[in-house]
Amino acid sequence: MNIVVQKFGGTSVSSRAVREMAIEHIEEAVSAGHQVVVVVSAMGRSGEPYATDTLLSLIPEEDQVSPQDCDLLMSCGETISAVIFGAMLRGRGHEVAVLTGAQAGIRTTSDYGNARIADVDPTRMLKELEQGRVVVVTGFQGVTGDGHITTLGRGGSDTTATALGVALDAEVIDIFTDVEGIMTADPRMVEEAVRLDRVTYSEMCNFAYEGAKVIHPRAVELAMQKNIPIRVRSTYSKDVGTLVTSSAQNLEARPAQDRILTGVTHTPHLAQVKVRSIHKVVGFQPNVFRLMAKEGISLDFFNVTPAEVTFTVPQKLTERVITALDSSEYAVDLVEGVAKVAAVGAGIHGVPGVMARIVEALAEYGIDILQSADSNTTIWCLVRDEDLVKAVRAIHQKFGLHAIGGA
């Protein structure tokens, strides 16, 4: 079966006019001979009537709601969106099947509010497709083995789309949003930023983990398991957007490419925490991490030496961190108002001098690097918040990223 999965986010289904644009993409795929599964998010964003945050705001703080009931409430936005979207498709002459996550065969864990997909049974979807219907599925939701509705956490509709694409062995997964695709940097920071035609799964995961909010990294990882291409596209345009595939496919598509960096992304408003043992206790480091885990605090950008543990957290969590470490055992140095800049590129690995160029670029603008780390595809630098925009622009310019669009 020649199946395409198309996911439309909240801004892509927020009004009738925009939904009509979305439907044009579906009709284009149908005309090309594809069988189409559509995944929809709740309509609009916070403050709009059926957005998830708006639904949650209906419960006053003094009232109590169980995690199960909260997921039931949060799932309503996608259900409303799917029914309305399906009705519009029927009005344009299409046969349609509207399915909840449970009806589409999505089984999850019972981690309410952030459930994981355990498996997908595509039988019902395949039956509907065989009968010539466009299948519209509610994103962001599934069902436990004992029948409780669950939601999948941030980026849940992206995860729904890729999980269905994997289960259906789709030809491609289209993620429609309000941007043209993946950019070399945030265009609000870098006017010269350009859209990328292709990125690897690994690069896309790093973009997503390091602040780019176009697609959730969990969704990319699912598609990568079965090597199903993802296209990040704009609902408002017929442009093909950015193709996310394996590195081998990308190299075949651009044999002359000699791209070191693909783009620069960032995470602002962090705090750097340095912890030392006051009494120079050997092996104190595990206890620091245990204390953070006990408080449910996720750490990032950590570095461990015999004398010190260094990590970053969102700045809003600093008070919790200080409270957890408040004892006569630890000395804590805190630097608030910092940001992580990530230079991402599959071409970094094994190439000498990349870090030297990054350090040089930041030094030219008088930017101090407070901490750094690297992997095969990413180099991270911690800078002060007030230097963030300059840092992103400096690296973007140093590596000539304005010239790689379409590469």
KOLZA-627894 format. One record per residue (C-alpha): residue number from 1; x, y, z. Coordinates in Angstrom, 1 decimal, decimal comma, padded with zeros to 4 digits. Layout:
BEGIN
<site seq="NUM" X="X" Y="Y" Z="Z"/>
...
//
This chain:
BEGIN
<site seq="1" X="000,0" Y="000,0" Z="000,0"/>
<site seq="2" X="001,3" Y="003,5" Z="-001,0"/>
<site seq="3" X="000,6" Y="005,2" Z="002,4"/>
<site seq="4" X="001,4" Y="008,7" Z="003,4"/>
<site seq="5" X="000,9" Y="010,0" Z="006,9"/>
<site seq="6" X="000,3" Y="013,8" Z="007,2"/>
<site seq="7" X="000,3" Y="015,5" Z="010,6"/>
<site seq="8" X="-001,2" Y="019,0" Z="011,1"/>
<site seq="9" X="-000,4" Y="020,9" Z="014,2"/>
<site seq="10" X="-002,5" Y="023,3" Z="016,2"/>
<site seq="11" X="-001,8" Y="026,4" Z="014,0"/>
<site seq="12" X="-002,6" Y="024,3" Z="010,9"/>
<site seq="13" X="-006,2" Y="023,5" Z="012,1"/>
<site seq="14" X="-006,9" Y="026,6" Z="014,1"/>
<site seq="15" X="-009,4" Y="028,2" Z="011,6"/>
<site seq="16" X="-011,6" Y="027,0" Z="008,7"/>
<site seq="17" X="-009,4" Y="029,0" Z="006,2"/>
<site seq="18" X="-006,2" Y="027,2" Z="007,4"/>
<site seq="19" X="-007,9" Y="023,8" Z="007,5"/>
<site seq="20" X="-008,9" Y="024,3" Z="003,9"/>
<site seq="21" X="-005,2" Y="024,8" Z="003,1"/>
<site seq="22" X="-004,4" Y="021,6" Z="005,0"/>
<site seq="23" X="-007,0" Y="019,7" Z="003,1"/>
<site seq="24" X="-005,4" Y="020,9" Z="-000,2"/>
<site seq="25" X="-002,3" Y="019,0" Z="000,8"/>
<site seq="26" X="-004,3" Y="015,9" Z="001,5"/>
<site seq="27" X="-006,1" Y="016,2" Z="-001,8"/>
<site seq="28" X="-002,8" Y="016,6" Z="-003,6"/>
<site seq="29" X="-001,5" Y="013,4" Z="-002,0"/>
<site seq="30" X="-004,8" Y="011,5" Z="-002,9"/>
<site seq="31" X="-004,5" Y="012,8" Z="-006,5"/>
<site seq="32" X="-001,0" Y="011,4" Z="-006,7"/>
<site seq="33" X="-002,3" Y="008,0" Z="-005,8"/>
<site seq="34" X="-001,5" Y="007,9" Z="-002,1"/>
<site seq="35" X="-003,6" Y="006,5" Z="000,7"/>
<site seq="36" X="-003,6" Y="009,1" Z="003,4"/>
<site seq="37" X="-003,7" Y="008,9" Z="007,1"/>
<site seq="38" X="-004,1" Y="012,4" Z="008,8"/>
<site seq="39" X="-003,1" Y="013,1" Z="012,4"/>
<site seq="40" X="-004,4" Y="016,3" Z="013,9"/>
<site seq="41" X="-003,6" Y="018,3" Z="017,0"/>
<site seq="42" X="-006,0" Y="020,3" Z="019,1"/>
<site seq="43" X="-007,1" Y="023,5" Z="017,4"/>
<site seq="44" X="-005,0" Y="026,6" Z="018,1"/>
<site seq="45" X="-002,8" Y="027,5" Z="021,0"/>
<site seq="46" X="-003,2" Y="028,5" Z="024,6"/>
<site seq="47" X="-006,1" Y="030,9" Z="025,1"/>
<site seq="48" X="-008,1" Y="029,6" Z="022,1"/>
<site seq="49" X="-011,3" Y="027,8" Z="023,0"/>
<site seq="50" X="-010,2" Y="024,2" Z="022,3"/>
<site seq="51" X="-006,5" Y="024,3" Z="022,9"/>
<site seq="52" X="-005,1" Y="021,8" Z="025,5"/>
<site seq="53" X="-004,0" Y="024,5" Z="027,9"/>
<site seq="54" X="-007,4" Y="026,2" Z="027,6"/>
<site seq="55" X="-009,1" Y="023,0" Z="028,6"/>
<site seq="56" X="-006,8" Y="022,6" Z="031,6"/>
<site seq="57" X="-007,6" Y="026,1" Z="032,7"/>
<site seq="58" X="-011,3" Y="025,1" Z="033,2"/>
<site seq="59" X="-010,2" Y="023,4" Z="036,4"/>
<site seq="60" X="-009,7" Y="025,9" Z="039,3"/>
<site seq="61" X="-006,5" Y="025,4" Z="041,4"/>
<site seq="62" X="-008,6" Y="024,6" Z="044,4"/>
<site seq="63" X="-010,2" Y="021,6" Z="042,7"/>
<site seq="64" X="-008,5" Y="018,3" Z="042,4"/>
<site seq="65" X="-008,3" Y="016,1" Z="039,3"/>
<site seq="66" X="-006,7" Y="012,7" Z="039,1"/>
<site seq="67" X="-004,0" Y="012,0" Z="036,5"/>
<site seq="68" X="-006,4" Y="009,7" Z="034,6"/>
<site seq="69" X="-009,1" Y="012,3" Z="034,5"/>
<site seq="70" X="-006,7" Y="015,0" Z="033,5"/>
<site seq="71" X="-005,6" Y="012,9" Z="030,4"/>
<site seq="72" X="-009,3" Y="012,4" Z="029,6"/>
<site seq="73" X="-009,8" Y="016,1" Z="029,6"/>
<site seq="74" X="-006,7" Y="016,9" Z="027,6"/>
<site seq="75" X="-007,6" Y="014,3" Z="024,9"/>
<site seq="76" X="-010,8" Y="016,3" Z="024,1"/>
<site seq="77" X="-009,1" Y="018,9" Z="022,1"/>
<site seq="78" X="-007,8" Y="016,5" Z="019,5"/>
<site seq="79" X="-011,2" Y="014,7" Z="019,4"/>
<site seq="80" X="-013,0" Y="018,0" Z="018,6"/>
<site seq="81" X="-010,3" Y="018,8" Z="016,0"/>
<site seq="82" X="-010,6" Y="015,4" Z="014,3"/>
<site seq="83" X="-014,4" Y="015,4" Z="014,0"/>
<site seq="84" X="-014,4" Y="019,0" Z="012,5"/>
<site seq="85" X="-011,6" Y="018,2" Z="010,1"/>
<site seq="86" X="-013,3" Y="015,0" Z="009,0"/>
<site seq="87" X="-016,6" Y="016,8" Z="008,4"/>
<site seq="88" X="-014,8" Y="019,3" Z="006,2"/>
<site seq="89" X="-013,2" Y="016,5" Z="004,2"/>
<site seq="90" X="-016,6" Y="014,9" Z="003,7"/>
<site seq="91" X="-018,0" Y="018,2" Z="002,6"/>
<site seq="92" X="-015,5" Y="018,2" Z="-000,2"/>
<site seq="93" X="-016,6" Y="014,7" Z="-001,4"/>
<site seq="94" X="-014,1" Y="012,4" Z="000,4"/>
<site seq="95" X="-014,9" Y="009,2" Z="002,2"/>
<site seq="96" X="-013,6" Y="009,6" Z="005,7"/>
<site seq="97" X="-013,0" Y="007,5" Z="008,9"/>
<site seq="98" X="-012,4" Y="009,5" Z="012,1"/>
<site seq="99" X="-010,6" Y="007,5" Z="014,7"/>
<site seq="100" X="-009,4" Y="008,2" Z="018,3"/>
<site seq="101" X="-006,0" Y="007,1" Z="019,2"/>
<site seq="102" X="-007,5" Y="004,0" Z="020,9"/>
<site seq="103" X="-009,5" Y="003,1" Z="017,7"/>
<site seq="104" X="-006,4" Y="003,5" Z="015,6"/>
<site seq="105" X="-004,7" Y="000,8" Z="017,7"/>
<site seq="106" X="-002,3" Y="002,9" Z="019,8"/>
<site seq="107" X="-001,5" Y="001,2" Z="023,0"/>
<site seq="108" X="000,5" Y="003,0" Z="025,7"/>
<site seq="109" X="002,0" Y="002,8" Z="029,1"/>
<site seq="110" X="000,0" Y="004,2" Z="032,0"/>
<site seq="111" X="002,3" Y="007,2" Z="032,6"/>
<site seq="112" X="-000,5" Y="009,7" Z="032,5"/>
<site seq="113" X="000,5" Y="013,0" Z="031,0"/>
<site seq="114" X="003,6" Y="011,6" Z="029,4"/>
<site seq="115" X="002,7" Y="008,1" Z="028,2"/>
<site seq="116" X="004,9" Y="006,1" Z="025,9"/>
<site seq="117" X="003,6" Y="004,1" Z="022,9"/>
<site seq="118" X="004,0" Y="000,4" Z="023,6"/>
<site seq="119" X="002,7" Y="-000,8" Z="020,3"/>
<site seq="120" X="000,4" Y="000,1" Z="017,4"/>
<site seq="121" X="-002,1" Y="-002,4" Z="015,9"/>
<site seq="122" X="-002,8" Y="-000,9" Z="012,4"/>
<site seq="123" X="-005,6" Y="-003,4" Z="011,5"/>
<site seq="124" X="-008,5" Y="-000,9" Z="011,7"/>
<site seq="125" X="-006,6" Y="001,8" Z="009,8"/>
<site seq="126" X="-005,6" Y="-000,6" Z="007,0"/>
<site seq="127" X="-009,3" Y="-001,8" Z="006,7"/>
<site seq="128" X="-010,5" Y="001,8" Z="006,4"/>
<site seq="129" X="-007,8" Y="002,6" Z="003,8"/>
<site seq="130" X="-008,6" Y="-000,5" Z="001,8"/>
<site seq="131" X="-012,2" Y="000,8" Z="001,5"/>
<site seq="132" X="-010,9" Y="004,1" Z="000,0"/>
<site seq="133" X="-011,3" Y="006,3" Z="003,0"/>
<site seq="134" X="-009,0" Y="009,1" Z="004,3"/>
<site seq="135" X="-008,3" Y="008,2" Z="007,9"/>
<site seq="136" X="-008,2" Y="011,1" Z="010,4"/>
<site seq="137" X="-006,7" Y="010,1" Z="013,7"/>
<site seq="138" X="-006,5" Y="012,2" Z="016,9"/>
<site seq="139" X="-002,9" Y="013,0" Z="017,8"/>
<site seq="140" X="-001,4" Y="013,1" Z="021,3"/>
<site seq="141" X="-003,4" Y="010,2" Z="022,7"/>
<site seq="142" X="-003,7" Y="006,5" Z="023,1"/>
<site seq="143" X="-005,1" Y="003,9" Z="025,5"/>
<site seq="144" X="-003,7" Y="001,6" Z="028,2"/>
<site seq="145" X="-004,2" Y="-002,1" Z="028,2"/>
<site seq="146" X="-007,0" Y="-001,7" Z="030,7"/>
<site seq="147" X="-008,8" Y="000,9" Z="028,6"/>
<site seq="148" X="-007,8" Y="004,3" Z="030,2"/>
<site seq="149" X="-007,2" Y="007,2" Z="027,8"/>
<site seq="150" X="-003,6" Y="008,6" Z="028,0"/>
<site seq="151" X="-001,8" Y="011,5" Z="026,5"/>
<site seq="152" X="001,7" Y="011,5" Z="025,1"/>
<site seq="153" X="003,3" Y="014,7" Z="026,5"/>
<site seq="154" X="004,9" Y="017,5" Z="024,7"/>
<site seq="155" X="005,1" Y="016,8" Z="020,9"/>
<site seq="156" X="002,7" Y="014,0" Z="021,3"/>
<site seq="157" X="001,0" Y="014,5" Z="017,9"/>
<site seq="158" X="004,4" Y="014,3" Z="016,2"/>
<site seq="159" X="005,0" Y="011,0" Z="018,0"/>
<site seq="160" X="001,5" Y="009,8" Z="017,0"/>
<site seq="161" X="002,3" Y="010,5" Z="013,3"/>
<site seq="162" X="005,6" Y="008,8" Z="013,2"/>
<site seq="163" X="004,4" Y="005,8" Z="015,3"/>
<site seq="164" X="001,5" Y="005,3" Z="012,8"/>
<site seq="165" X="004,0" Y="005,8" Z="009,9"/>
<site seq="166" X="006,2" Y="003,0" Z="011,2"/>
<site seq="167" X="003,2" Y="000,7" Z="011,9"/>
<site seq="168" X="001,8" Y="001,3" Z="008,4"/>
<site seq="169" X="005,2" Y="001,1" Z="006,7"/>
<site seq="170" X="004,4" Y="004,5" Z="005,2"/>
<site seq="171" X="006,3" Y="005,9" Z="002,2"/>
<site seq="172" X="006,8" Y="009,2" Z="004,0"/>
<site seq="173" X="005,6" Y="011,2" Z="007,0"/>
<site seq="174" X="004,7" Y="014,8" Z="006,5"/>
<site seq="175" X="004,9" Y="017,1" Z="009,5"/>
<site seq="176" X="003,0" Y="020,3" Z="008,6"/>
<site seq="177" X="003,5" Y="023,4" Z="010,7"/>
<site seq="178" X="003,7" Y="027,2" Z="010,3"/>
<site seq="179" X="007,3" Y="027,3" Z="009,1"/>
<site seq="180" X="008,8" Y="026,4" Z="005,7"/>
<site seq="181" X="011,1" Y="023,7" Z="007,2"/>
<site seq="182" X="014,3" Y="023,4" Z="009,2"/>
<site seq="183" X="016,3" Y="026,6" Z="009,2"/>
<site seq="184" X="020,1" Y="027,0" Z="009,7"/>
<site seq="185" X="019,3" Y="029,2" Z="012,7"/>
<site seq="186" X="016,3" Y="030,9" Z="014,3"/>
<site seq="187" X="015,5" Y="033,6" Z="011,6"/>
<site seq="188" X="014,4" Y="035,9" Z="014,4"/>
<site seq="189" X="018,0" Y="036,0" Z="015,5"/>
<site seq="190" X="019,8" Y="035,5" Z="012,2"/>
<site seq="191" X="018,3" Y="037,3" Z="009,2"/>
<site seq="192" X="020,6" Y="035,3" Z="006,8"/>
<site seq="193" X="019,2" Y="032,0" Z="008,0"/>
<site seq="194" X="018,1" Y="029,7" Z="005,2"/>
<site seq="195" X="015,9" Y="026,7" Z="004,9"/>
<site seq="196" X="017,7" Y="023,3" Z="004,6"/>
<site seq="197" X="016,6" Y="020,9" Z="002,0"/>
<site seq="198" X="017,9" Y="017,9" Z="003,8"/>
<site seq="199" X="019,1" Y="016,9" Z="007,2"/>
<site seq="200" X="019,9" Y="013,5" Z="008,8"/>
<site seq="201" X="017,9" Y="011,9" Z="011,6"/>
<site seq="202" X="020,8" Y="012,5" Z="014,0"/>
<site seq="203" X="021,0" Y="016,2" Z="013,1"/>
<site seq="204" X="017,3" Y="016,6" Z="013,4"/>
<site seq="205" X="017,3" Y="015,0" Z="016,9"/>
<site seq="206" X="020,0" Y="017,4" Z="018,0"/>
<site seq="207" X="018,1" Y="020,3" Z="016,6"/>
<site seq="208" X="015,0" Y="019,3" Z="018,4"/>
<site seq="209" X="016,7" Y="018,5" Z="021,7"/>
<site seq="210" X="018,6" Y="021,8" Z="021,6"/>
<site seq="211" X="015,7" Y="024,1" Z="021,3"/>
<site seq="212" X="014,3" Y="023,9" Z="017,8"/>
<site seq="213" X="010,6" Y="023,2" Z="018,4"/>
<site seq="214" X="009,5" Y="022,2" Z="014,9"/>
<site seq="215" X="009,3" Y="018,4" Z="015,6"/>
<site seq="216" X="009,7" Y="016,4" Z="018,8"/>
<site seq="217" X="013,0" Y="014,3" Z="019,0"/>
<site seq="218" X="011,0" Y="011,2" Z="020,2"/>
<site seq="219" X="009,1" Y="011,3" Z="016,9"/>
<site seq="220" X="012,3" Y="011,5" Z="014,8"/>
<site seq="221" X="013,8" Y="008,5" Z="016,7"/>
<site seq="222" X="010,7" Y="006,4" Z="015,9"/>
<site seq="223" X="010,9" Y="007,1" Z="012,2"/>
<site seq="224" X="014,7" Y="006,5" Z="012,3"/>
<site seq="225" X="014,1" Y="002,9" Z="013,6"/>
<site seq="226" X="012,4" Y="001,9" Z="010,3"/>
<site seq="227" X="014,2" Y="004,5" Z="008,1"/>
<site seq="228" X="011,0" Y="006,2" Z="007,0"/>
<site seq="229" X="011,6" Y="009,7" Z="005,6"/>
<site seq="230" X="010,1" Y="012,7" Z="007,3"/>
<site seq="231" X="009,3" Y="016,0" Z="005,5"/>
<site seq="232" X="008,9" Y="019,1" Z="007,6"/>
<site seq="233" X="006,6" Y="021,4" Z="005,6"/>
<site seq="234" X="004,5" Y="024,5" Z="005,8"/>
<site seq="235" X="000,7" Y="024,3" Z="005,7"/>
<site seq="236" X="000,7" Y="027,6" Z="003,9"/>
<site seq="237" X="002,9" Y="026,6" Z="001,0"/>
<site seq="238" X="003,3" Y="024,0" Z="-001,7"/>
<site seq="239" X="007,0" Y="023,9" Z="-001,0"/>
<site seq="240" X="008,5" Y="020,4" Z="-000,3"/>
<site seq="241" X="010,1" Y="021,7" Z="002,9"/>
<site seq="242" X="013,0" Y="019,9" Z="004,7"/>
<site seq="243" X="013,6" Y="016,1" Z="004,1"/>
<site seq="244" X="014,8" Y="014,2" Z="007,2"/>
<site seq="245" X="016,5" Y="010,9" Z="006,2"/>
<site seq="246" X="019,4" Y="008,7" Z="007,0"/>
<site seq="247" X="023,0" Y="010,0" Z="006,4"/>
<site seq="248" X="023,5" Y="007,5" Z="003,6"/>
<site seq="249" X="020,5" Y="008,7" Z="001,7"/>
<site seq="250" X="021,6" Y="012,3" Z="002,2"/>
<site seq="251" X="025,1" Y="011,6" Z="000,9"/>
<site seq="252" X="023,6" Y="009,9" Z="-002,2"/>
<site seq="253" X="021,5" Y="013,0" Z="-002,8"/>
<site seq="254" X="024,4" Y="015,4" Z="-002,5"/>
<site seq="255" X="027,6" Y="013,6" Z="-003,4"/>
<site seq="256" X="029,6" Y="016,8" Z="-003,8"/>
<site seq="257" X="028,5" Y="018,2" Z="-000,5"/>
<site seq="258" X="031,2" Y="019,1" Z="002,0"/>
<site seq="259" X="029,1" Y="020,5" Z="004,8"/>
<site seq="260" X="030,6" Y="020,6" Z="008,3"/>
<site seq="261" X="027,9" Y="022,4" Z="010,2"/>
<site seq="262" X="024,2" Y="022,1" Z="009,3"/>
<site seq="263" X="022,9" Y="024,8" Z="011,7"/>
<site seq="264" X="023,0" Y="026,5" Z="015,0"/>
<site seq="265" X="020,3" Y="026,2" Z="017,7"/>
<site seq="266" X="020,0" Y="027,3" Z="021,3"/>
<site seq="267" X="018,4" Y="026,9" Z="024,7"/>
<site seq="268" X="018,2" Y="030,1" Z="026,7"/>
<site seq="269" X="017,4" Y="030,9" Z="030,4"/>
<site seq="270" X="019,5" Y="028,3" Z="032,1"/>
<site seq="271" X="021,6" Y="028,2" Z="035,2"/>
<site seq="272" X="025,0" Y="026,6" Z="035,6"/>
<site seq="273" X="025,5" Y="024,8" Z="038,9"/>
<site seq="274" X="029,0" Y="023,8" Z="040,2"/>
<site seq="275" X="029,0" Y="021,5" Z="043,3"/>
<site seq="276" X="032,1" Y="020,7" Z="045,4"/>
<site seq="277" X="032,6" Y="018,7" Z="048,6"/>
<site seq="278" X="033,5" Y="021,1" Z="051,4"/>
<site seq="279" X="035,4" Y="018,4" Z="053,2"/>
<site seq="280" X="036,9" Y="017,0" Z="050,0"/>
<site seq="281" X="035,1" Y="013,7" Z="050,4"/>
<site seq="282" X="036,3" Y="011,2" Z="047,8"/>
<site seq="283" X="033,4" Y="009,8" Z="045,7"/>
<site seq="284" X="030,8" Y="012,5" Z="046,6"/>
<site seq="285" X="029,6" Y="012,9" Z="043,0"/>
<site seq="286" X="027,1" Y="010,0" Z="043,0"/>
<site seq="287" X="025,2" Y="011,5" Z="045,9"/>
<site seq="288" X="024,8" Y="014,8" Z="044,1"/>
<site seq="289" X="023,1" Y="013,0" Z="041,2"/>
<site seq="290" X="021,0" Y="010,9" Z="043,6"/>
<site seq="291" X="019,7" Y="014,1" Z="045,3"/>
<site seq="292" X="018,8" Y="015,6" Z="042,0"/>
<site seq="293" X="017,0" Y="012,5" Z="040,9"/>
<site seq="294" X="015,1" Y="012,3" Z="044,2"/>
<site seq="295" X="013,8" Y="015,8" Z="043,5"/>
<site seq="296" X="012,8" Y="014,9" Z="040,0"/>
<site seq="297" X="015,2" Y="017,4" Z="038,5"/>
<site seq="298" X="016,6" Y="016,6" Z="035,0"/>
<site seq="299" X="020,1" Y="017,7" Z="034,5"/>
<site seq="300" X="021,9" Y="018,7" Z="031,3"/>
<site seq="301" X="025,3" Y="019,6" Z="030,1"/>
<site seq="302" X="027,0" Y="017,9" Z="033,0"/>
<site seq="303" X="030,7" Y="017,4" Z="033,7"/>
<site seq="304" X="032,2" Y="015,3" Z="036,4"/>
<site seq="305" X="035,8" Y="015,7" Z="037,7"/>
<site seq="306" X="037,4" Y="014,4" Z="041,0"/>
<site seq="307" X="036,8" Y="017,8" Z="042,6"/>
<site seq="308" X="033,6" Y="019,1" Z="041,1"/>
<site seq="309" X="030,2" Y="018,3" Z="039,5"/>
<site seq="310" X="029,0" Y="020,8" Z="037,0"/>
<site seq="311" X="025,6" Y="020,8" Z="035,3"/>
<site seq="312" X="022,9" Y="023,1" Z="033,9"/>
<site seq="313" X="019,1" Y="023,3" Z="034,7"/>
<site seq="314" X="016,4" Y="025,6" Z="033,6"/>
<site seq="315" X="016,8" Y="028,8" Z="035,6"/>
<site seq="316" X="013,3" Y="028,4" Z="037,1"/>
<site seq="317" X="014,5" Y="025,3" Z="038,9"/>
<site seq="318" X="017,5" Y="026,9" Z="040,7"/>
<site seq="319" X="015,7" Y="027,3" Z="044,0"/>
<site seq="320" X="014,8" Y="023,6" Z="044,1"/>
<site seq="321" X="018,4" Y="022,7" Z="043,3"/>
<site seq="322" X="019,9" Y="024,9" Z="046,0"/>
<site seq="323" X="017,4" Y="023,6" Z="048,5"/>
<site seq="324" X="018,2" Y="020,0" Z="047,7"/>
<site seq="325" X="022,0" Y="020,7" Z="048,1"/>
<site seq="326" X="021,6" Y="022,9" Z="051,2"/>
<site seq="327" X="023,8" Y="021,1" Z="053,7"/>
<site seq="328" X="027,2" Y="021,3" Z="055,4"/>
<site seq="329" X="028,6" Y="018,9" Z="052,8"/>
<site seq="330" X="028,5" Y="020,9" Z="049,6"/>
<site seq="331" X="029,7" Y="024,2" Z="048,3"/>
<site seq="332" X="027,5" Y="025,4" Z="045,4"/>
<site seq="333" X="028,5" Y="028,0" Z="042,8"/>
<site seq="334" X="025,6" Y="029,3" Z="040,8"/>
<site seq="335" X="025,7" Y="031,2" Z="037,5"/>
<site seq="336" X="022,2" Y="032,3" Z="036,4"/>
<site seq="337" X="021,2" Y="033,8" Z="033,1"/>
<site seq="338" X="023,2" Y="031,5" Z="030,8"/>
<site seq="339" X="022,3" Y="029,8" Z="027,5"/>
<site seq="340" X="023,4" Y="026,8" Z="025,6"/>
<site seq="341" X="024,4" Y="027,2" Z="021,9"/>
<site seq="342" X="024,6" Y="024,1" Z="019,8"/>
<site seq="343" X="026,5" Y="023,8" Z="016,5"/>
<site seq="344" X="025,0" Y="020,8" Z="014,8"/>
<site seq="345" X="026,4" Y="018,9" Z="011,8"/>
<site seq="346" X="026,9" Y="015,3" Z="010,7"/>
<site seq="347" X="030,1" Y="016,6" Z="009,1"/>
<site seq="348" X="031,7" Y="017,4" Z="012,4"/>
<site seq="349" X="033,0" Y="013,9" Z="013,3"/>
<site seq="350" X="036,6" Y="013,4" Z="012,5"/>
<site seq="351" X="037,2" Y="016,9" Z="011,1"/>
<site seq="352" X="040,0" Y="018,7" Z="012,9"/>
<site seq="353" X="039,7" Y="022,4" Z="013,7"/>
<site seq="354" X="035,9" Y="022,7" Z="014,1"/>
<site seq="355" X="036,1" Y="023,7" Z="017,8"/>
<site seq="356" X="039,0" Y="026,1" Z="017,0"/>
<site seq="357" X="036,8" Y="027,9" Z="014,5"/>
<site seq="358" X="033,9" Y="028,1" Z="017,0"/>
<site seq="359" X="036,2" Y="029,5" Z="019,7"/>
<site seq="360" X="037,6" Y="031,9" Z="017,3"/>
<site seq="361" X="034,2" Y="033,1" Z="016,2"/>
<site seq="362" X="033,0" Y="033,7" Z="019,7"/>
<site seq="363" X="036,3" Y="035,4" Z="020,7"/>
<site seq="364" X="036,0" Y="037,8" Z="017,8"/>
<site seq="365" X="032,8" Y="039,1" Z="019,5"/>
<site seq="366" X="034,2" Y="039,1" Z="023,0"/>
<site seq="367" X="032,0" Y="036,2" Z="024,1"/>
<site seq="368" X="033,2" Y="034,0" Z="027,0"/>
<site seq="369" X="032,7" Y="030,3" Z="026,8"/>
<site seq="370" X="031,6" Y="029,1" Z="030,3"/>
<site seq="371" X="031,5" Y="025,4" Z="029,5"/>
<site seq="372" X="031,7" Y="023,2" Z="026,4"/>
<site seq="373" X="031,2" Y="019,6" Z="025,3"/>
<site seq="374" X="030,9" Y="017,7" Z="022,0"/>
<site seq="375" X="029,5" Y="014,6" Z="020,4"/>
<site seq="376" X="029,8" Y="013,1" Z="016,9"/>
<site seq="377" X="027,3" Y="015,6" Z="015,5"/>
<site seq="378" X="027,1" Y="018,5" Z="017,9"/>
<site seq="379" X="029,4" Y="021,0" Z="019,8"/>
<site seq="380" X="027,8" Y="022,8" Z="022,7"/>
<site seq="381" X="029,0" Y="026,1" Z="024,3"/>
<site seq="382" X="027,6" Y="027,7" Z="027,3"/>
<site seq="383" X="027,4" Y="031,5" Z="027,1"/>
<site seq="384" X="025,7" Y="034,3" Z="029,0"/>
<site seq="385" X="022,1" Y="035,0" Z="028,0"/>
<site seq="386" X="023,1" Y="038,6" Z="026,9"/>
<site seq="387" X="025,6" Y="037,1" Z="024,5"/>
<site seq="388" X="023,3" Y="034,5" Z="023,0"/>
<site seq="389" X="022,2" Y="036,3" Z="019,9"/>
<site seq="390" X="025,7" Y="037,4" Z="019,1"/>
<site seq="391" X="027,0" Y="033,8" Z="019,6"/>
<site seq="392" X="024,5" Y="032,3" Z="017,2"/>
<site seq="393" X="025,2" Y="034,9" Z="014,6"/>
<site seq="394" X="028,9" Y="034,6" Z="015,0"/>
<site seq="395" X="029,0" Y="030,8" Z="014,5"/>
<site seq="396" X="026,4" Y="031,0" Z="011,6"/>
<site seq="397" X="028,6" Y="033,6" Z="009,9"/>
<site seq="398" X="031,9" Y="031,8" Z="010,6"/>
<site seq="399" X="030,8" Y="028,6" Z="008,9"/>
<site seq="400" X="029,0" Y="030,4" Z="006,0"/>
<site seq="401" X="025,7" Y="028,7" Z="006,8"/>
<site seq="402" X="023,8" Y="031,4" Z="004,8"/>
<site seq="403" X="025,2" Y="029,7" Z="001,7"/>
<site seq="404" X="024,1" Y="026,1" Z="002,3"/>
<site seq="405" X="020,4" Y="026,3" Z="001,8"/>
<site seq="406" X="019,3" Y="023,7" Z="-000,8"/>
<site seq="407" X="022,5" Y="021,7" Z="-000,1"/>
//
